Amino acid sequence: SAQVHQALMNLIGNAVEAVEPKTGVVTVRAKFTPNDPARPAGRGELRIDVIDNGPGVQPELQRRIFEPFFTTKGLR
């Protein structure tokens, strides 16, 4: 649960940084679908969406965004 929390906080933090200060919108949406027999052991599914109206990721960087430690933010 701690790793899911950290991943969610990272996504929300990135979304907040990506939007414009006065017009930016970040939406977090969750949906739980219980007891799907098609899933192992009939477990449900939780889907969490983090959506923002920022400019998006440049096409040439999209293939790298899931690499560990990849960043476009530089050193802090």
Contacts in CASP RR format, 6 or more apart in sequence:
PFRMAT RR
TARGET T0000
AUTHOR 0000-0000-0000
METHOD contacts of the structure
MODEL  1
SAQVHQALMNLIGNAVEAVEPKTGVVTVRAKFTPNDPARPAGRGELRIDV
IDNGPGVQPELQRRIFEPFFTTKGLR
8 48 0 8 1.000
8 50 0 8 1.000
11 50 0 8 1.000
12 26 0 8 1.000
12 28 0 8 1.000
12 50 0 8 1.000
15 26 0 8 1.000
15 50 0 8 1.000
15 51 0 8 1.000
15 52 0 8 1.000
15 54 0 8 1.000
16 26 0 8 1.000
16 52 0 8 1.000
18 52 0 8 1.000
18 54 0 8 1.000
18 55 0 8 1.000
18 56 0 8 1.000
19 25 0 8 1.000
19 26 0 8 1.000
19 52 0 8 1.000
19 53 0 8 1.000
19 54 0 8 1.000
20 54 0 8 1.000
23 53 0 8 1.000
24 52 0 8 1.000
24 53 0 8 1.000
24 54 0 8 1.000
25 52 0 8 1.000
25 53 0 8 1.000
26 50 0 8 1.000
26 51 0 8 1.000
26 52 0 8 1.000
27 49 0 8 1.000
27 50 0 8 1.000
27 51 0 8 1.000
27 52 0 8 1.000
28 48 0 8 1.000
28 49 0 8 1.000
28 50 0 8 1.000
28 51 0 8 1.000
29 48 0 8 1.000
29 49 0 8 1.000
29 51 0 8 1.000
30 46 0 8 1.000
30 47 0 8 1.000
30 48 0 8 1.000
30 49 0 8 1.000
31 46 0 8 1.000
31 47 0 8 1.000
32 44 0 8 1.000
32 45 0 8 1.000
32 46 0 8 1.000
32 47 0 8 1.000
33 44 0 8 1.000
33 45 0 8 1.000
33 46 0 8 1.000
33 47 0 8 1.000
34 44 0 8 1.000
35 42 0 8 1.000
35 43 0 8 1.000
35 44 0 8 1.000
36 42 0 8 1.000
36 43 0 8 1.000
36 44 0 8 1.000
36 45 0 8 1.000
39 45 0 8 1.000
57 65 0 8 1.000
61 72 0 8 1.000
64 70 0 8 1.000
END
